Amino acid sequence: MIRQSIAIVYHSGYGHTGRQAEAVKAGVEQVDGVEALLLTVDKVDRHWDDLNSAQAIIFGSPTYMGAVSAPFKAFQEATSNAVLAKGYLWKDKIAAGFTTSGSRSGDKLSTLMQMVVFAAQHGMHWVGLDLPPANCSSTGSEEDMNRLGFWLGAGAQANTDEGPETAPPASDLATARYLGRRVALTTLQFVRGRRAIPFEHAIAAYD
Ligand SMILES: Cc1cc2nc3c(=O)[nH]c(=O)nc-3n(C[C@H](O)[C@H](O)[C@H](O)COP(=O)(O)O)c2cc1C
């Protein structure tokens, strides 16, 4: 059986988003029929072909000043020449995203929204989280998956006086694993669905 490739491209200045990225990869690997490629943005130049042939790309960045980090932004801008100008090479791939910050909110939503716009510019299909509301009632807790309440992607919070050995906490890493697994399952459905109904056929039926 051909295994579908799912790439995870991320930047992490101090290692916290790196822990989240590893958790996303572990979630992807829970699903049969896919393989995960974990890549930091500084290595992308040697891996454009891998990204172009992947069925899904999951983006990860810390939230710095309420936005993606500068190295992640540089990667985003590099795709203009390396991907878009070469023929819209990421069109119809699955996309998703994750981010870590120091505060519980920390304006992480802004980072995820930047990633959504980026994916849309590439003609990709964004996959969010489908977890129910958590940590928002008298019976909820910090141990809940999606304790920070994001749906656009996976959010994590790392205390700024803790290293990546202990932060982000287990609940945020479980949320990241969940996202990885969901993206892998969605990718398989999408790839097999596209095989059953090729795009040209769908357009003809619409006409
Ligand atoms: C330049 C800079 C800007 C930051 N801006 C934010 C921010 O806007 N919101 C926030 O909650 N934390 C902010 N932080 C804290 C980081 O998001 C936090 O330390 C995170 O865990 C870093 O992830 P990393 O280890 O993957 O780099 C900032 C940190 C730095 C270095």
The ligand as an SDF file (V2000), in Angstrom:
LIG
                    3D

 31 33  0  0  0  0  0  0  0  0999 V2000
   10.0810   37.9120   20.6440 C   0  0  0  0  0  0  0  0  0  0  0  0
    9.0530   37.1840   21.4700 C   0  0  0  0  0  0  0  0  0  0  0  0
    7.7320   37.5720   21.4060 C   0  0  0  0  0  0  0  0  0  0  0  0
    6.7620   36.9130   22.1410 C   0  0  0  0  0  0  0  0  0  0  0  0
    5.4620   37.2950   22.0100 N   0  0  0  0  0  0  0  0  0  0  0  0
    4.4960   36.6140   22.6870 C   0  0  0  0  0  0  0  0  0  0  0  0
    3.1240   36.9460   22.5020 C   0  0  0  0  0  0  0  0  0  0  0  0
    2.7400   37.7920   21.6890 O   0  0  0  0  0  0  0  0  0  0  0  0
    2.2130   36.2740   23.2610 N   0  0  0  0  0  0  0  0  0  0  0  0
    2.5890   35.3360   24.1710 C   0  0  0  0  0  0  0  0  0  0  0  0
    1.7290   34.8030   24.8530 O   0  0  0  0  0  0  0  0  0  0  0  0
    3.8740   34.9560   24.3170 N   0  0  0  0  0  0  0  0  0  0  0  0
    4.8260   35.5710   23.5900 C   0  0  0  0  0  0  0  0  0  0  0  0
    6.1400   35.1720   23.7070 N   0  0  0  0  0  0  0  0  0  0  0  0
    6.4580   33.9750   24.4890 C   0  0  0  0  0  0  0  0  0  0  0  0
    6.6240   32.7600   23.5750 C   0  0  0  0  0  0  0  0  0  0  0  0
    5.4780   32.6070   22.7470 O   0  0  0  0  0  0  0  0  0  0  0  0
    6.7950   31.4970   24.4000 C   0  0  0  0  0  0  0  0  0  0  0  0
    7.9740   31.6060   25.1660 O   0  0  0  0  0  0  0  0  0  0  0  0
    6.8280   30.2310   23.5480 C   0  0  0  0  0  0  0  0  0  0  0  0
    6.8380   29.1240   24.3860 O   0  0  0  0  0  0  0  0  0  0  0  0
    8.0520   30.2210   22.6450 C   0  0  0  0  0  0  0  0  0  0  0  0
    7.9920   29.0690   21.8370 O   0  0  0  0  0  0  0  0  0  0  0  0
    9.3270   28.4080   21.2690 P   0  0  0  0  0  0  0  0  0  0  0  0
   10.0590   27.8140   22.4680 O   0  0  0  0  0  0  0  0  0  0  0  0
    8.8760   27.3680   20.3400 O   0  0  0  0  0  0  0  0  0  0  0  0
   10.1030   29.5060   20.6230 O   0  0  0  0  0  0  0  0  0  0  0  0
    7.1230   35.8270   22.9870 C   0  0  0  0  0  0  0  0  0  0  0  0
    8.4770   35.4460   23.0450 C   0  0  0  0  0  0  0  0  0  0  0  0
    9.4270   36.0990   22.3030 C   0  0  0  0  0  0  0  0  0  0  0  0
   10.8520   35.6220   22.3530 C   0  0  0  0  0  0  0  0  0  0  0  0
  1  2  1  0
  2  3  1  0
  2 30  2  0
  3  4  2  0
  4  5  1  0
  4 28  1  0
  5  6  2  0
  6  7  1  0
  6 13  1  0
  7  8  2  0
  7  9  1  0
  9 10  1  0
 10 11  2  0
 10 12  1  0
 12 13  2  0
 13 14  1  0
 14 15  1  0
 14 28  1  0
 15 16  1  0
 16 17  1  0
 16 18  1  0
 18 19  1  0
 18 20  1  0
 20 21  1  0
 20 22  1  0
 22 23  1  0
 23 24  1  0
 24 25  2  0
 24 26  1  0
 24 27  1  0
 28 29  2  0
 29 30  1  0
 30 31  1  0
M  END
$$$$
